[in-house]
């Protein structure tokens, strides 16, 4: 790969006489493409050496600590979820009992409303009958009083 870059750069530099790009920019590009991959390989190689130099037992211990921490966190989250679920279940049961109580009260209220309506209708009918009787009584008294008064007037007035 680096050999191809050198050949490519020399061809471009030799050909750049017609190209308006200065030779220094081409040289910088060639160095970037040549030195960049080499620097990247050196960097990854040092990381691999660092990881290889690490004690496998220490790496395993570190991973076990991470696994234990993850399990402890999962257990804590499961406990939180269980408590939240229990609280929601209790709230749901309270709402269900309130709903049942409201339905029972509604049924009682409907029964009482029907009884009150029947009482009011019965009282209204009784009131109407009493008023009719009173009207007939006043009519009868009027007739009973007016006839003797009319007879007396006819007798007294010649």
C-alpha positions in Angstrom: 0.0 0.0 0.0 2.7 2.6 0.9 4.6 1.6 -2.3 1.5 2.3 -4.4 1.1 5.7 -2.7 4.7 6.6 -3.5 4.3 5.6 -7.1 1.0 7.5 -7.4 2.5 10.6 -5.8 5.5 10.5 -8.1 3.3 10.2 -11.1 1.1 13.1 -9.9 4.1 15.3 -9.1 5.6 14.5 -12.5 2.3 15.2 -14.2 1.5 18.3 -12.1 3.3 20.6 -14.5 0.0 21.0 -16.3 -2.0 21.0 -13.1 -2.5 24.3 -11.3 -2.0 22.7 -7.9 1.4 23.6 -6.3 3.9 20.7 -5.7 3.9 21.4 -1.9 0.2 20.7 -1.6 0.6 17.4 -3.5 3.6 16.5 -1.3 1.5 17.3 1.8 -1.3 15.1 0.5 1.2 12.3 -0.2 2.6 12.5 3.3 -0.8 12.5 4.8 -1.9 9.4 2.9 1.5 7.7 3.5 2.0 8.7 7.2 -1.7 8.5 8.3 -2.1 4.7 7.9 1.3 4.1 9.5 0.4 6.3 12.5 -2.9 4.5 12.8 -1.2 1.1 12.8 1.2 2.3 15.5 -1.6 3.6 17.6 -3.7 0.4 17.4 -0.6 -1.7 17.9 0.2 0.1 21.2 -3.4 -0.4 22.4 -3.1 -4.1 21.6 0.3 -4.2 23.5 -1.4 -2.5 26.4 -4.2 -5.0 26.4 -1.8 -7.9 26.0 0.3 -6.7 28.9 -2.7 -6.6 31.2 -2.9 -9.6 33.5 -5.6 -12.0 32.3 -6.6 -12.7 36.0 -6.9 -8.9 36.6 -9.0 -8.5 33.4 -11.2 -11.4 34.4 -11.6 -9.9 37.9 -12.5 -6.5 36.4 -15.1 -8.1 34.2 -16.5 -10.0 37.1 -16.8 -6.8 39.1 -18.7 -5.2 36.2 -21.0 -8.2 35.9 -21.7 -8.2 39.6 -22.4 -4.4 39.5 -24.8 -5.0 36.5 -26.6 -7.7 38.4 -26.9 -5.6 41.5 -28.3 -2.7 39.5 -30.7 -5.1 37.8 -31.8 -6.5 41.2 -32.4 -2.9 42.5 -34.4 -2.0 39.4 -36.5 -5.2 39.7 -37.2 -4.3 43.3 -38.2 -0.8 42.3 -40.5 -2.2 39.6 -42.0 -4.7 42.0 -42.8 -1.8 44.5 -44.2 0.3 41.7 -46.4 -2.6 40.5 -47.6 -3.3 44.1 -48.5 0.4 44.5 -50.4 0.5 41.2 -52.2 -2.8 42.1 -53.3 -1.2 45.5 -54.5 1.9 43.7 -56.4 -0.2 41.2 -58.1 -2.2 43.9 -59.0 1.0 45.8 -60.5 2.4 42.6 -62.5 -0.8 42.0 -63.9 -0.7 45.5 -64.8 3.0 45.1 -66.5 2.2 41.8 -68.5 -0.6 43.4 -69.5 1.6 46.3 -70.6 4.4 43.9 -72.6 1.9 41.9 -74.3 0.6 45.1 -75.1 4.2 46.2 -76.4 5.0 42.7 -78.7 1.9 42.9 -79.9 3.1 46.4 -80.4 6.6 45.1 -82.4 5.4 42.2 -84.6 3.3 44.5 -85.1 6.3 46.8 -85.8 8.6 43.9 -88.5 6.2 42.7 -90.0 6.1 46.2 -89.9 9.9 46.5 -91.6 10.1 43.1 -94.3 7.7 44.1 -94.8 9.6 47.4 -95.0 12.9 45.5 -97.5 11.5 43.0 -99.6 10.1 45.8 -99.6 13.4 47.7 -100.4 15.3 44.5 -103.4 13.0 43.9 -104.5 13.4 47.5 -104.2 17.1 47.3 -106.2 17.2 44.1 -109.0 15.1 45.6 -109.0 17.3 48.7 -109.3 20.4 46.6 -112.2 18.9 44.6 -114.0 18.0 47.8 -113.5 21.5 49.1 -114.8 22.9 45.9 -117.9 20.7 46.0 -118.4 21.6 49.7 -118.3 25.3 48.9 -120.8 24.7 46.0 -123.1 22.7 48.3 -122.9 25.3 51.0 -123.6 28.1 48.5 -126.6 26.2 47.2 -127.8 25.4 50.7 -127.5 29.0 51.9 -128.7 30.7 48.7 -132.0 28.9 48.5 -133.3 29.9 52.0 -132.1 33.4 51.4 -133.9 33.6 48.1 -137.1 32.2 49.6 -136.9 34.7 52.5 -136.4 37.6 50.1 -139.4 36.5 48.1 -141.5 36.2 51.3 -140.3 39.5 52.8 -140.4 41.6 49.7 -144.0 42.0 48.3 
